[in-house]
Amino acid sequence: MSRFPRVEELARGVLAGDRRALARAITVVENRLDGCDRLLAELYPHTGRAYVVGLTGAPGVGKSTLAAALARHLRQQGQRVGLIAVDPSSPFTGGALLGDRVRFSHGPVDDGVFFRSLASRGQVGGLSRATGDVLQILDAAGMDTVLVETVGAGQSEVEIMRYAHTTVVVLAPGLGDDVQAAKAGILEIGDVYVVNKADNPAAARTANEIRQMLELGAPRDPGWMPPVVETVAAEGRGLDDLAAALASHREHLRTSEAGASRQRAWSEESIRQQLFDRIWRWVTAREDWVRLVRDVSERRLA
């Protein structure tokens, strides 16, 4: 970690909300640099306060525009906001193809909003493997709300449920039969549904179709009926309704067993991932690993 301050110094910077320390800490965990585990251990006692909202949906529905507009809206309410956009990766470098400046070229520039692109690095589910660790860093830094926008990969993005308190499914008008086709996938994971680009004449019909589907289907949380909100993110319309829906779901989680259940699930997933990472590093560091790879590549071992 020669390019970075000592772990203790970096942790102090994160806890103080220093933007440079935040950026450096995220680089450390995203690339699994020396001191990564110690840094996360230093920060963990200071986490558990941020509200995490995941935004997912098919390509072209306006997730990036909505995320930026919602971040500005929450900032106007006095909140400190973290914004994570998980981008597709370059197959050669593993880095994010779109990057911070391109992805949100018209996005928030307020110092109270911290934005970072993460490379998915081929991770199935539309999220980067570092997402959970980055959420922990932003939480420790004092963010009130953290928005996570997933790769626009369609129904495979159900993994957002593992990290977000509230999952927002973003849709576009005119889905028609596609609503039924998607019923077994992304349309079953939402706590809040947003029909963006609601200036389209088909928006009201799409919103009604989704409401009917939700009434007929089995809810993810029996104590919560997901609201359907119409927005025009490019114009800032509908954001009050969306913010109210998020606040309502957050209160539901606070006062019901659903919140505690999700916290246990997140803790279990965190432990599972840490065990996998440590075992993987241990196995690949052994001399046997090189021989195993060679034997498989030479067809001596299946």
QUILIN-V168358 format. One record per residue. N is the residue number from 1. RES is the residue in one small letter. PHI is phi in degrees with one decimal (* if undefined). PSI is psi in whole degrees, -180 to 180 (none if undefined). NEAR is the number of other C-alpha atoms within 12 Angstrom. Layout:
n res phi psi near
N RES PHI PSI NEAR
N RES PHI PSI NEAR
//
This chain:
n res phi psi near
1 m * 41 20
2 s -65.7 -29 11
3 r -80.1 -5 13
4 f -123.6 159 25
5 p -64.1 168 22
6 r -58.2 156 22
7 v -54.9 -46 29
8 e -62.5 -41 21
9 e -67.2 -41 22
10 l -65.0 -41 35
11 a -62.5 -42 39
12 r -61.9 -39 26
13 g -63.8 -42 29
14 v -62.2 -47 36
15 l -63.7 -26 31
16 a -84.5 -4 22
17 g 79.1 18 29
18 d -68.5 124 25
19 r -65.7 -37 27
20 r -66.8 -41 22
21 a -64.0 -39 30
22 l -58.4 -49 38
23 a -61.6 -42 28
24 r -66.9 -41 32
25 a -62.9 -41 49
26 i -64.9 -40 38
27 t -61.4 -40 31
28 v -61.0 -48 32
29 v -76.8 -34 32
30 e -66.1 -34 34
31 n -102.1 6 26
32 r 52.3 47 25
33 l -75.4 167 21
34 d -55.7 135 21
35 g 92.8 -1 26
36 c -58.1 -52 31
37 d -64.3 -39 23
38 r -65.4 -40 22
39 l -61.6 -47 40
40 l -64.1 -37 38
41 a -65.5 -37 20
42 e -65.4 -36 26
43 l -86.4 -26 34
44 y -55.6 -42 25
45 p -62.4 -15 17
46 h -102.3 15 24
47 t -105.5 177 26
48 g 105.6 8 24
49 r -110.3 -27 22
50 a -73.5 146 29
51 y -98.9 121 38
52 v -104.1 124 39
53 v -117.3 122 41
54 g -97.7 135 47
55 l -115.6 123 52
56 t -137.9 164 50
57 g 157.5 171 42
58 a -70.0 161 32
59 p -59.7 144 23
60 g 89.3 2 20
61 v -88.5 -6 32
62 g 94.7 30 34
63 k -61.8 -44 42
64 s -63.4 -44 43
65 t -62.6 -43 32
66 l -65.6 -43 47
67 a -61.2 -45 48
68 a -65.7 -42 40
69 a -65.9 -41 36
70 l -67.0 -39 45
71 a -60.5 -44 43
72 r -64.2 -40 35
73 h -63.0 -46 32
74 l -65.6 -35 34
75 r -64.6 -38 27
76 q -64.6 -23 19
77 q -86.2 4 17
78 g 92.5 7 17
79 q -83.7 151 24
80 r -92.2 131 31
81 v -124.2 131 42
82 g -100.3 143 48
83 l -134.5 114 48
84 i -112.0 126 45
85 a -115.4 117 45
86 v -89.5 116 47
87 d -103.4 158 37
88 p -62.7 155 32
89 s -101.5 152 24
90 s -68.8 132 17
91 p -67.9 -13 14
92 f -99.2 -42 11
93 t -102.7 -21 14
94 g 80.4 -1 20
95 g -84.7 165 24
96 a -67.9 132 29
97 l -73.6 -37 24
98 l -87.5 -46 24
99 g 77.9 167 23
100 d -59.5 -50 27
101 r -72.1 -38 17
102 v -74.8 -43 16
103 r -62.7 -40 30
104 f -125.8 54 29
105 s -62.8 -23 15
106 h -115.1 24 18
107 g -89.0 -166 28
108 p -70.5 141 32
109 v -122.7 1 21
110 d -62.8 141 22
111 d -64.2 -18 20
112 g -82.5 1 29
113 v -119.7 123 36
114 f -107.8 121 44
115 f -113.4 142 41
116 r -150.3 134 39
117 s -89.6 139 39
118 l -119.9 141 44
119 a -82.8 133 36
120 s -69.9 -27 36
121 r 52.1 40 28
122 g 77.4 7 24
123 q -66.6 126 25
124 v -67.5 139 21
125 g 105.8 -4 31
126 g 84.6 4 39
127 l -120.4 154 42
128 s -77.6 148 38
129 r -63.6 -23 32
130 a -84.3 -3 34
131 t -54.5 -49 44
132 g -60.3 -41 37
133 d -67.6 -39 36
134 v -66.1 -39 48
135 l -59.9 -40 50
136 q -63.3 -41 41
137 i -64.7 -47 50
138 l -66.0 -35 49
139 d -62.1 -49 36
140 a -63.6 -28 38
141 a -78.1 -4 42
142 g 95.5 17 33
143 m -67.5 136 41
144 d -78.5 -43 31
145 t -133.1 139 44
146 v -121.5 123 47
147 l -98.7 133 49
148 v -121.3 116 52
149 e -102.6 126 52
150 t -87.7 166 48
151 v -57.9 141 45
152 g -76.7 74 31
153 a -116.7 12 28
154 g 78.9 -138 28
155 q -71.2 -13 32
156 s -73.5 -5 25
157 e -89.5 24 39
158 v -66.9 -11 33
159 e -62.7 -20 34
160 i -57.5 -27 39
161 m -60.3 -24 35
162 r -73.1 -19 34
163 y -117.3 -31 41
164 a -92.1 141 40
165 h -66.5 -43 42
166 t -128.0 127 44
167 t -102.2 122 41
168 v -104.6 120 45
169 v -95.9 120 48
170 v -99.7 129 49
171 l -127.2 166 45
172 a -116.9 157 38
173 p -64.2 158 32
174 g 78.8 28 25
175 l -69.3 -36 28
176 g 57.0 -127 22
177 d -65.6 -19 15
178 d -61.6 -28 23
179 v -60.3 -46 29
180 q -67.1 -39 21
181 a -64.0 -33 15
182 a -90.7 0 23
183 k -56.4 -37 25
184 a -84.5 1 18
185 g -119.7 -114 23
186 i -64.3 -24 35
187 l -78.6 2 41
188 e -106.8 2 35
189 i -104.2 -8 37
190 g -80.3 145 42
191 d -97.5 -27 43
192 v -139.6 138 43
193 y -114.1 137 41
194 v -122.3 125 47
195 v -96.8 101 44
196 n -84.4 170 45
197 k 58.4 43 33
198 a -73.3 0 31
199 d -77.1 -7 21
200 n -72.3 133 19
201 p -57.7 -23 16
202 a -83.9 -2 21
203 a -63.2 -45 27
204 a -61.7 -41 26
205 r -65.5 -42 23
206 t -61.5 -44 33
207 a -61.2 -41 35
208 n -65.7 -39 25
209 e -62.2 -41 28
210 i -67.1 -43 41
211 r -60.0 -43 26
212 q -63.3 -42 20
213 m -61.7 -43 29
214 l -66.2 -36 31
215 e -67.9 -31 19
216 l -87.5 -26 14
217 g -86.7 174 20
218 a -86.6 120 20
219 p -69.1 150 22
220 r -62.0 -39 23
221 d -124.7 110 25
222 p -57.1 -22 16
223 g -92.8 7 17
224 w -140.4 124 27
225 m -98.3 113 27
226 p -60.3 128 37
227 p -77.2 156 33
228 v -115.3 118 38
229 v -113.0 137 37
230 e -102.2 132 40
231 t -134.9 157 38
232 v -125.2 85 33
233 a -60.0 -36 35
234 a -62.7 -23 24
235 e -110.6 0 18
236 g 77.1 14 27
237 r -86.5 141 25
238 g 86.4 -1 27
239 l -70.9 -32 32
240 d -61.2 -44 23
241 d -64.9 -41 25
242 l -65.5 -44 39
243 a -61.8 -38 35
244 a -66.9 -40 20
245 a -64.6 -41 29
246 l -64.7 -43 37
247 a -62.8 -38 24
248 s -66.0 -42 21
249 h -69.9 -36 34
250 r -62.1 -42 27
251 e -65.6 -38 19
252 h -59.7 -45 24
253 l -64.0 -36 25
254 r -67.7 -31 20
255 t -107.7 5 15
256 s -128.2 168 18
257 e -66.9 -23 17
258 a -57.9 -40 24
259 g -63.8 -46 24
260 a -65.1 -38 16
261 s -63.4 -43 18
262 r -67.2 -36 23
263 q -63.2 -40 23
264 r -64.2 -41 17
265 a -64.0 -41 19
266 w -64.7 -41 24
267 s -64.0 -42 18
268 e -62.5 -43 16
269 e -64.6 -40 21
270 s -62.6 -44 23
271 i -63.4 -44 15
272 r -59.1 -45 15
273 q -67.0 -40 20
274 q -65.4 -41 22
275 l -62.3 -44 14
276 f -60.0 -47 15
277 d -61.5 -44 18
278 r -69.1 -42 16
279 i -65.5 -41 14
280 w -62.2 -45 14
281 r -64.4 -38 14
282 w -66.5 -45 14
283 v -65.4 -47 17
284 t -72.4 -15 16
285 a -84.9 -11 13
286 r -81.1 151 14
287 e -63.7 -31 12
288 d -59.5 -28 13
289 w -63.4 -43 16
290 v -62.0 -43 14
291 r -66.6 -39 17
292 l -62.5 -46 18
293 v -61.5 -43 18
294 r -63.6 -43 15
295 d -64.9 -39 14
296 v -68.6 -44 13
297 s -66.6 -29 12
298 e -94.1 12 11
299 r 64.8 23 10
300 r -88.6 -15 11
301 l -141.8 134 11
302 a -94.6 none 10
//
